C-alpha cells in the first residue's frame, strides 16, 4: 500500500504544530476529521486541510510532500514500527520524545531536533540547527536513546546533556559539541569548534579531526578498542564514513576531569 | 506634557493610543518586546501580550536566560550582596567589566574590609579577580589578579574545579602550582563567594561550571555566588513574568495559554522571520533601540523623550526611578524596592500608557 501523504499546498503563514499528525494519533480518524485538526500556534486559526492535500494510505508510513522551517514537532512521540518521511525542511523539535520508529528528512531541521528522543532512528539529509538532541529549556537530560544521523552540518551545542544513544554528524559541528554530555556516543566527521566535550560526565566523542582540547582532557595514548570495531560494524548501514573512522586505531583522551573524567574523546592517530 | 509622534510628525496622545490599539489588535501575532520597564510597566506589558495573544521578550533576555538556564537545569547557589559583604572571607570576581555592569559594586561589597560574622570575622578578606579589564584590575587594592580573556574563563574554571576535586589536568608544572595554590585557597575558605555578570559575555556553560565548582566546595565548606543582574530592569521583569505566567520572558500566548520557548519567542527572530506582524518596543530606561533589522513591520515605541525613532508610532514615557517613583529589583539587596524619582516630571509611566492603549483594545475577536 502507498504511504499516507500530506502534500503541502503553500508555505505556512505561521509556525504550525504537527505533533498531532503521527500514525497512532491519526488511526481511526476519517479524512474529514483529520482535515479539521487545528495546527496553528497563533490566534489565527489554521487547520490541516488549509495547509495540506491529503492522500490516504497505509498509516505505517507517513509522508510529507514538501516541508518548511515552520513545521514544528514533526514526528513527536512517534511509536516503534512506524515511519515518517519529509520531502523538505522541518522546524523545531523534530522527533521530540519519539519512542521509536524511523524519521527521514530530505532537507534541513530546525533547533532541538531529536530533543528527548527515546528510541527513534532519525536521519537528516541536510543540516541541523543548534541544540541537536538537546533538552528543552529547564529540562535535565537530552536524548535518551535511538540514533540520529545528520548528513550536513550541525549547529552549536549538538548533543547537549545526551544521556544515551548515538549521534552521527557527517559535516562540521558547531560550537561546544557534546556540552554537558551525561553518556552516549557522538561521532563527528567534520570540523569542531569551541569547547568540545565541556562538562562531559561519561560520554564518548569520536572526532575525525583533532579538536582543540582543554587542559581537562588527558592523553591516554593510542588504544586497540575491540568495542570500536563492533560499533563500526553496527554503524555501517547508517554511515560508512563513521564506520571507517571507528575501524582505525584511535587515540583516547580522558575527561572532562572538571567533572569525573569518566568520559572520552577519541581521534585517529 | 508628554508627546507622541507618527513617522516623526506630532500627533495627539488620544490619537496615538487609538492608533496603537488598532495596530496591535489588527495583528495576527503581535510582539511586546524590549520590556525595559519597572515592575508595574512589565505587568501591564505582559497583560497586554496576553490580551492580544501575542508574545513578549526582554531586551536583555540573552543575559538573564544564561543565569536562569543554569538555575533551572543544574541549580544555583546565590546570596545577596550584603551577605557577601559581612560573611565572605574569599571573594572571586569573575570576568571583565563588572564595575560597569554594577557601578555600585565595590562600594556595596566593601571588599577592603574584613568580614564581620563567623569564626573568620575580622580576618582580612582575600579577593581574587579572574580576567578583569586592564583599568579595573587596580580597583581593588590587594586583589590577586588572574589574567584571562573572556574566552579563556570557562577553561580556567574547569581547571580549578578539576584541581579542587583532586583530579589531573594537562598543565605545565609552574602553572599547575599556581592553580593548586588557588584551589587550596578556595578549599580553605570559610565562606566563599563568586561574583559574576552574564552580561559581560559569560554563557550558561561557563556559569554552570562555576556553580558546579560551588557545589563541590559545599561538601566541605560554605560557598555561594552573587550574580549581577542584566540591564533595563531585567531582574524585576523576570520576577513579574514568573508570577504572572510561570515562565521568564520569551513567552507567547498564541494558543491562549503561556508557552515558553527561548528560541521561538526571541524578539529579533520573530520580527526578522515575519512571524510577528506588529511590535510594541518598550525601552523606558534609556531608549535603547531594537536589534532587529526589518523595517516593514508596524512598530510602536515607548521610550523617553529624545529616543523617538524616525519610523512608526512613538509615545513618550518617563524614566523609572528618574521622572517617576518606580518599583525595581535592587541589586544591592536582592529584593524589590521603591526608587523615588530623582527628577520628577509629568511624563506618563509605561503602565499608564499601556493601560490607556489597553482601554482601546476590545476583547480580541478570533481572526
Interface residues (C-beta under 8 A of the other chain):
Chain A: X13 X14 X15 X40 X41 X42 X43 X44 X45 X70 X92 X111 X112 X131 X135 X136 X137 X138 X139 X140 X161 X176 X179 X180 X195 X198 X199 X213 X214 X215 X216 X217 X218 X219 X256 X257 X258 X259 X260 X261
Chain B: X28 X29 X53 X65 X69 X72 X73 X154 X155 X157 X158 X159 X161 X162 X165 X167 X168 X169 X170 X171 X205 X208 X209 X212 X252 X254 X255 X256 X260 X261 X262 X263 X264 X275 X364 X366 X367
